Amino acid sequence: MKLTDAEHELLNSDNVAVRMAMRIVMAEAQALGATQLVEVTSAHVVDTLQFGLGQASFDFADHLRTHAARVSVPTTLNTGNIDACTPEINGESADYVAKHTALYKMYESLGARPTFTCSPFQEVSLPSFGEHVAWGESNAVSYVNSVLGARTLRHAHFSSIASAITGRAPLAGLHLDEGRVGQVLLRVSGFSAEALSDGLFYHLLGYFAGTVAGSSIVVVDGLPDTMHQDHIKAFGAAATTSGAVPMYHLVGITPEADSIEGAFQGSQPLRSIDVTHTEIRGVDEHLQQLRQDEPISCVAIGAPHLSVAEVEQTVEALDRSPQPRVPIFLSVSRHTDDVIQARGWDEKLAAAGVRLVHDKCSYFGAVLEDRRTAVMTDSAKWADYGPNCLGSVVAVGSIEDCVASAAQGRVVRATREWA
């Protein structure tokens, strides 16, 4: 490893936690074949979300806290296992809630912002094009690389906080020009303007992209240059659910894809696929476990966390709808909840029986009263994770479909041209 003088100082710091963090970053670099590190300007830490890591993860956080480690760059925190804003929604034991609340506070004590969201790009000062950062969380990683043009690896537990403390990451993969070359080309054609303005379409397209691309970088041609940011978010989240797409180029939309040739940096696609009604219909049918008019017991909207615009869309749909017959769960960040309160939407949502979920996703933990419930969702990500995490059966539609379904207590989906 070629370390700078400053990096040698980190490696030999008087602080035990800093030395450990630097060793983690160097081990990651060696595993990736990197010979040097790069300075990062921000981090998004995923260690607040605990699944399958056991006591070691809590001990790791306590070690950092005990030795007074501090983040050296602006750092946000990912979702976790509990809703610390509304403890009664957790449905877990008091000991479980207390343990995870303490974990949240440990990472806050290191200087990280208590954002607890999977979509930090919706609410923080964003990195600029070409900036090197150290972000975790699959949907956030794909967004920051693709839409903002900043550069990050897909950081995992231990490595994201290690980079936040040291301000360093391995100079490898997506940090390098050659690591950002498109690999799989999707050509979208034959869809009407109505279809291309439908939020559900982008969930399904993203899910298809992840299925066929796996961990490859996807280039998508044929989408409108007026594509909404929430639709881009939906595409990326779905692509990192069915696959592990670390970055995507949307031709004429994202900053490194002014053309197909630019997205591939002059090289040829490893694979080219035409996306027509047949492909989107296939994904739609795959995700639908509940059919039109089948009863549901609740609606879950927001995976990833809803933007302010998506909450407004939900509120407007509720204004046009009869009183819901089944509960609606909206997953939002603390920041978005502040906006909800400021705009007076909280009263409208409460009157409609809507329950806000913070700090976590509603397909994790015991948010839904009955884990094996029938759920209508707006999210391909939820439709994939819900059955796997909770044993739920699901239907997926737009936000408007979800509100209509809640009002009827059954699956209500608008007719679409690919159906």
C-alpha positions as CSV (number, residue, x, y, z in Angstrom):
1,M,0.0,0.0,0.0
2,K,1.2,3.5,-0.9
3,L,0.2,5.6,2.1
4,T,0.6,9.3,2.4
5,D,2.2,10.9,5.5
6,A,-1.3,11.7,6.9
7,E,-2.4,8.1,6.3
8,H,0.7,6.8,8.2
9,E,-0.4,9.0,11.1
10,L,-3.8,7.5,11.1
11,L,-2.4,4.0,11.1
12,N,-0.1,4.9,14.0
13,S,-2.6,7.1,15.9
14,D,-2.6,7.3,19.6
15,N,-6.3,6.4,19.4
16,V,-7.0,2.7,19.4
17,A,-10.3,3.1,17.5
18,V,-8.7,5.2,14.8
19,R,-5.9,2.6,14.3
20,M,-8.5,-0.1,14.0
21,A,-10.6,1.9,11.5
22,M,-7.5,2.5,9.4
23,R,-6.6,-1.2,9.4
24,I,-10.2,-2.0,8.2
25,V,-9.9,0.4,5.3
26,M,-6.5,-1.0,4.3
27,A,-7.8,-4.6,4.5
28,E,-10.7,-3.7,2.3
29,A,-8.3,-2.0,-0.1
30,Q,-6.0,-5.1,-0.2
31,A,-9.1,-7.4,-0.9
32,L,-10.0,-5.1,-3.8
33,G,-6.5,-5.0,-5.2
34,A,-6.1,-1.3,-4.5
35,T,-2.6,0.0,-4.0
36,Q,-3.6,3.4,-2.5
37,L,-6.5,5.1,-0.8
38,V,-8.6,8.2,-1.7
39,E,-9.9,10.9,0.5
40,V,-13.6,11.0,0.9
41,T,-15.8,14.0,1.6
42,S,-18.8,12.3,3.3
43,A,-20.1,8.9,4.5
44,H,-23.4,7.1,4.9
45,V,-23.0,4.5,7.6
46,V,-25.0,1.2,7.6
47,D,-24.0,-0.2,10.9
48,T,-27.2,0.9,12.6
49,L,-29.1,-1.9,10.7
50,Q,-28.4,-5.3,12.4
51,F,-29.4,-8.6,10.8
52,G,-27.4,-11.7,11.3
53,L,-24.3,-9.9,12.8
54,G,-24.8,-11.0,16.4
55,Q,-23.3,-9.4,19.5
56,A,-20.1,-8.6,17.7
57,S,-21.7,-5.6,15.9
58,F,-22.9,-4.1,19.2
59,D,-19.4,-4.7,20.8
60,F,-17.8,-3.0,17.8
61,A,-19.9,0.1,18.2
62,D,-19.2,0.2,21.9
63,H,-15.5,-0.1,21.3
64,L,-15.6,2.9,19.0
65,R,-17.6,4.9,21.6
66,T,-15.4,3.8,24.5
67,H,-12.3,5.0,22.8
68,A,-13.8,8.3,21.8
69,A,-13.7,7.8,18.0
70,R,-15.1,10.6,15.9
71,V,-16.1,10.8,12.3
72,S,-13.9,13.1,10.3
73,V,-16.3,13.9,7.4
74,P,-20.0,14.7,7.4
75,T,-21.7,11.4,8.1
76,T,-25.4,10.2,7.9
77,L,-26.9,7.1,9.4
78,N,-28.9,4.4,7.7
79,T,-32.1,2.9,8.8
80,G,-32.1,0.5,11.8
81,N,-34.1,-2.2,13.5
82,I,-36.5,0.1,15.5
83,D,-38.5,3.2,15.2
84,A,-37.1,5.4,18.0
85,C,-39.5,8.2,17.2
86,T,-42.6,6.0,17.7
87,P,-41.6,3.1,20.0
88,E,-45.1,1.7,20.2
89,I,-45.0,0.8,16.5
90,N,-42.1,-1.6,16.9
91,G,-43.9,-4.6,18.3
92,E,-40.6,-5.9,19.8
93,S,-39.7,-6.5,23.4
94,A,-38.6,-3.6,25.6
95,D,-35.1,-5.1,25.9
96,Y,-34.8,-5.3,22.1
97,V,-35.9,-1.7,21.7
98,A,-33.6,-0.5,24.4
99,K,-30.6,-2.4,22.9
100,H,-31.1,-0.9,19.5
101,T,-31.8,2.6,20.9
102,A,-28.5,2.4,22.6
103,L,-26.8,1.4,19.3
104,Y,-28.3,4.4,17.6
105,K,-26.9,6.7,20.4
106,M,-23.5,5.1,20.1
107,Y,-23.2,6.1,16.5
108,E,-24.6,9.5,17.2
109,S,-21.9,9.9,19.9
110,L,-19.3,9.5,17.1
111,G,-20.6,12.7,15.4
112,A,-22.9,11.1,12.8
113,R,-26.2,12.8,12.0
114,P,-29.3,10.9,13.3
115,T,-30.9,10.7,9.8
116,F,-31.8,7.0,10.0
117,T,-32.9,6.9,6.4
118,C,-32.1,4.7,3.4
119,S,-32.4,7.8,1.2
120,P,-30.0,10.4,2.5
121,F,-29.9,12.0,-0.9
122,Q,-33.3,13.4,-0.3
123,E,-32.3,15.6,2.6
124,V,-28.6,16.4,3.1
125,S,-26.0,18.6,1.3
126,L,-25.2,16.4,-1.6
127,P,-21.8,15.6,-3.0
128,S,-20.9,17.2,-6.3
129,F,-20.0,15.5,-9.6
130,G,-16.7,13.6,-9.3
131,E,-16.5,13.8,-5.5
132,H,-15.3,10.7,-3.7
133,V,-17.5,9.5,-0.8
134,A,-18.0,6.4,1.3
135,W,-21.7,5.5,1.3
136,G,-23.4,2.3,2.2
137,E,-27.0,1.1,1.5
138,S,-27.6,-0.3,-1.9
139,N,-30.2,2.2,-3.1
140,A,-28.2,5.1,-1.8
141,V,-25.0,3.9,-3.4
142,S,-26.6,3.4,-6.8
143,Y,-28.2,6.9,-6.6
144,V,-25.1,8.8,-5.6
145,N,-23.0,7.1,-8.3
146,S,-25.6,7.3,-11.1
147,V,-27.6,10.5,-10.5
148,L,-25.1,12.7,-8.7
149,G,-22.0,11.4,-10.5
150,A,-20.1,11.2,-7.2
151,R,-18.0,8.1,-6.6
152,T,-18.4,5.4,-4.0
153,L,-18.0,1.7,-3.4
154,R,-20.9,-0.2,-2.0
155,H,-19.7,0.0,1.6
156,A,-20.9,-2.5,4.1
157,H,-20.9,-2.9,7.9
158,F,-17.6,-1.9,9.6
159,S,-16.2,-0.5,6.4
160,S,-18.6,2.5,6.1
161,I,-17.9,3.7,9.7
162,A,-14.1,3.0,9.2
163,S,-14.1,5.3,6.2
164,A,-16.1,7.9,8.1
165,I,-13.5,7.9,10.9
166,T,-10.5,7.9,8.7
167,G,-11.8,10.0,5.8
168,R,-10.4,7.4,3.4
169,A,-11.6,4.6,1.1
170,P,-9.9,2.2,-1.3
171,L,-9.1,3.7,-4.6
172,A,-10.8,1.0,-6.6
173,G,-13.9,0.0,-8.6
174,L,-16.4,2.8,-9.0
175,H,-13.9,5.4,-7.8
176,L,-12.0,4.9,-11.1
177,D,-13.1,5.9,-14.6
178,E,-12.6,2.4,-15.9
179,G,-14.8,1.1,-13.0
180,R,-17.8,3.1,-14.2
181,V,-18.1,1.7,-17.8
182,G,-21.5,0.5,-18.8
183,Q,-21.8,-3.3,-19.3
184,V,-25.4,-4.2,-20.1
185,L,-27.6,-2.2,-22.5
186,L,-31.4,-2.1,-22.1
187,R,-33.3,-0.6,-25.0
188,V,-36.8,0.5,-23.9
189,S,-39.3,1.0,-26.7
190,G,-43.0,0.8,-27.5
191,F,-44.4,2.4,-24.4
192,S,-46.9,5.3,-24.4
193,A,-46.3,8.6,-22.7
194,E,-48.9,7.6,-20.1
195,A,-46.9,4.4,-19.3
196,L,-43.7,6.4,-19.0
197,S,-45.2,8.8,-16.5
198,D,-46.5,5.9,-14.3
199,G,-44.4,5.4,-11.2
200,L,-45.2,1.7,-11.2
201,F,-43.5,1.3,-14.6
202,Y,-40.1,2.3,-13.1
203,H,-40.3,-0.1,-10.2
204,L,-41.0,-2.9,-12.7
205,L,-38.3,-1.7,-15.2
206,G,-35.7,-1.5,-12.4
207,Y,-36.6,-5.0,-11.1
208,F,-36.2,-6.4,-14.6
209,A,-32.8,-4.6,-14.9
210,G,-31.5,-6.2,-11.7
211,T,-32.7,-9.6,-12.7
212,V,-30.9,-9.6,-16.0
213,A,-27.8,-7.5,-15.0
214,G,-26.9,-8.9,-11.6
215,S,-24.0,-6.8,-10.4
216,S,-23.2,-5.3,-13.7
217,I,-23.5,-1.6,-14.6
218,V,-26.7,-1.0,-16.6
219,V,-27.3,1.5,-19.4
220,V,-30.9,2.3,-20.3
221,D,-31.9,4.0,-23.5
222,G,-35.3,5.2,-24.5
223,L,-36.5,6.9,-21.3
224,P,-37.9,10.5,-21.3
225,D,-35.4,13.2,-20.3
226,T,-38.2,14.6,-18.1
227,M,-38.1,11.5,-15.9
228,H,-39.0,12.4,-12.3
229,Q,-36.3,12.0,-9.6
230,D,-38.7,9.7,-7.6
231,H,-39.0,7.5,-10.7
232,I,-35.2,7.3,-10.9
233,K,-35.1,6.4,-7.2
234,A,-37.7,3.7,-7.8
235,F,-35.7,2.3,-10.7
236,G,-32.4,2.1,-8.7
237,A,-34.0,0.6,-5.6
238,A,-35.7,-2.1,-7.6
239,A,-32.5,-2.9,-9.6
240,T,-30.5,-3.3,-6.3
241,T,-33.2,-5.6,-5.0
242,S,-33.5,-8.2,-7.7
243,G,-29.8,-7.7,-8.5
244,A,-26.9,-5.8,-7.1
245,V,-26.6,-3.1,-9.7
246,P,-24.0,-0.6,-8.3
247,M,-24.6,2.1,-10.9
248,Y,-26.8,2.8,-13.9
249,H,-26.6,5.1,-16.8
250,L,-29.9,6.6,-18.1
251,V,-29.1,7.9,-21.6
252,G,-29.8,11.6,-21.8
253,I,-30.6,11.8,-18.1
254,T,-27.7,10.9,-15.8
255,P,-24.5,12.9,-16.0
256,E,-22.2,10.3,-17.4
257,A,-24.6,9.2,-20.2
258,D,-25.0,12.0,-22.7
259,S,-25.1,9.2,-25.3
260,I,-24.9,5.4,-25.4
261,E,-21.3,5.7,-26.6
262,G,-20.5,7.9,-23.7
263,A,-22.0,5.5,-21.1
264,F,-19.9,2.7,-22.5
265,Q,-16.8,4.9,-22.9
266,G,-16.5,3.7,-26.4
267,S,-16.6,0.0,-25.6
268,Q,-19.3,-2.5,-26.7
269,P,-22.1,-3.8,-24.4
270,L,-21.5,-7.3,-23.0
271,R,-25.2,-7.8,-23.6
272,S,-28.0,-5.9,-25.2
273,I,-31.7,-6.5,-24.4
274,D,-34.9,-5.0,-25.8
275,V,-37.4,-4.1,-23.1
276,T,-41.0,-4.3,-24.4
277,H,-44.4,-4.9,-22.9
278,T,-43.6,-8.6,-22.7
279,E,-40.7,-8.0,-20.3
280,I,-42.6,-5.5,-18.1
281,R,-45.6,-7.8,-18.0
282,G,-43.5,-10.7,-16.9
283,V,-42.1,-8.7,-13.9
284,D,-45.5,-7.5,-13.0
285,E,-46.9,-11.0,-13.0
286,H,-44.0,-12.3,-11.0
287,L,-44.5,-9.7,-8.2
288,Q,-48.3,-10.1,-8.0
289,Q,-49.2,-12.7,-5.4
290,L,-52.6,-11.1,-4.9
291,R,-55.0,-10.6,-7.8
292,Q,-57.5,-7.9,-8.5
293,D,-60.3,-7.7,-5.9
294,E,-58.6,-10.1,-3.5
295,P,-58.9,-8.8,0.2
296,I,-55.9,-7.1,1.8
297,S,-55.3,-6.3,5.5
298,C,-53.1,-3.3,5.1
299,V,-51.2,-1.0,2.7
300,A,-47.4,-0.3,3.0
301,I,-46.1,2.7,1.0
302,G,-42.5,3.7,0.9
303,A,-39.5,1.5,0.2
304,P,-37.2,3.4,0.0
305,H,-38.3,6.1,2.3
306,L,-40.8,8.5,0.7
307,S,-39.8,11.9,-0.6
308,V,-41.8,14.9,0.3
309,A,-43.3,14.9,-3.2
310,E,-44.5,11.3,-2.7
311,V,-46.1,12.1,0.6
312,E,-47.9,15.0,-1.0
313,Q,-49.1,12.6,-3.8
314,T,-50.4,10.3,-1.1
315,V,-52.2,13.1,0.8
316,E,-53.8,14.3,-2.5
317,A,-54.9,10.7,-3.3
318,L,-56.4,10.4,0.2
319,D,-58.3,13.7,-0.3
320,R,-60.0,12.2,-3.3
321,S,-60.7,8.8,-1.7
322,P,-63.3,7.5,0.7
323,Q,-62.1,6.7,4.3
324,P,-59.7,3.8,4.2
325,R,-61.0,0.4,5.5
326,V,-57.5,-0.9,6.3
327,P,-54.5,0.7,7.8
328,I,-51.9,2.5,5.7
329,F,-48.3,2.5,6.8
330,L,-46.1,5.3,5.3
331,S,-42.3,4.9,5.7
332,V,-40.6,8.3,5.9
333,S,-37.4,9.8,7.3
334,R,-37.4,12.1,10.3
335,H,-36.6,15.0,8.0
336,T,-39.7,14.3,5.8
337,D,-41.8,13.9,8.9
338,D,-40.7,17.4,10.0
339,V,-42.1,18.7,6.6
340,I,-45.3,16.7,7.1
341,Q,-45.8,18.4,10.5
342,A,-44.9,21.9,9.1
343,R,-47.4,21.5,6.2
344,G,-50.2,20.2,8.4
345,W,-50.4,16.9,6.6
346,D,-50.1,15.0,9.9
347,E,-53.7,15.8,10.8
348,K,-55.0,14.6,7.4
349,L,-52.9,11.4,7.6
350,A,-54.0,10.7,11.1
351,A,-57.7,11.2,10.2
352,A,-57.3,8.6,7.4
353,G,-55.8,6.1,9.8
354,V,-52.3,6.4,8.4
355,R,-49.4,5.3,10.6
356,L,-46.0,6.9,10.0
357,V,-43.0,4.6,10.2
358,H,-39.6,6.2,10.9
359,D,-36.0,5.0,11.2
360,K,-36.7,1.6,9.6
361,C,-38.5,-0.2,6.8
362,S,-42.0,-1.7,7.4
363,Y,-40.9,-5.1,6.0
364,F,-38.4,-5.5,8.9
365,G,-39.4,-6.1,12.4
366,A,-42.9,-6.3,13.8
367,V,-44.4,-3.1,12.3
368,L,-47.4,-4.9,10.7
369,E,-49.6,-6.4,13.4
370,D,-49.8,-9.7,11.5
371,R,-46.5,-10.6,9.8
372,R,-48.2,-13.1,7.5
373,T,-50.6,-10.5,6.2
374,A,-51.9,-9.6,2.8
375,V,-50.3,-6.3,1.7
376,M,-50.7,-3.8,-1.1
377,T,-47.5,-1.8,-1.7
378,D,-46.3,0.8,-4.2
379,S,-42.8,-0.7,-4.2
380,A,-41.1,-3.5,-6.1
381,K,-38.6,-3.6,-3.3
382,W,-41.3,-4.2,-0.7
383,A,-43.0,-6.7,-2.9
384,D,-39.7,-8.7,-3.0
385,Y,-38.7,-8.3,0.6
386,G,-42.1,-8.6,2.3
387,P,-42.6,-12.2,1.4
388,N,-39.0,-13.1,2.3
389,C,-38.8,-11.2,5.6
390,L,-42.4,-11.5,6.9
391,G,-44.0,-14.3,4.9
392,S,-46.5,-11.7,3.6
393,V,-48.5,-12.1,0.3
394,V,-48.4,-8.9,-1.8
395,A,-49.7,-7.0,-4.6
396,V,-47.9,-4.0,-6.1
397,G,-49.3,-0.9,-7.8
398,S,-48.9,2.9,-7.9
399,I,-49.5,5.2,-4.9
400,E,-53.0,5.9,-6.3
401,D,-53.7,2.2,-6.6
402,C,-52.6,1.7,-2.9
403,V,-54.9,4.4,-1.6
404,A,-57.8,3.1,-3.7
405,S,-57.1,-0.4,-2.4
406,A,-57.1,0.8,1.2
407,A,-60.4,2.5,0.7
408,Q,-61.9,-0.8,-0.6
409,G,-60.1,-3.2,1.6
410,R,-59.1,-5.2,-1.6
411,V,-56.7,-5.0,-4.4
412,V,-57.6,-2.2,-6.8
413,R,-55.3,-1.6,-9.7
414,A,-55.8,0.6,-12.7
415,T,-55.7,-1.1,-16.1
416,R,-52.3,-0.7,-17.8
417,E,-51.3,-1.2,-21.3
418,W,-48.7,-3.9,-20.5
419,A,-51.1,-5.9,-18.4
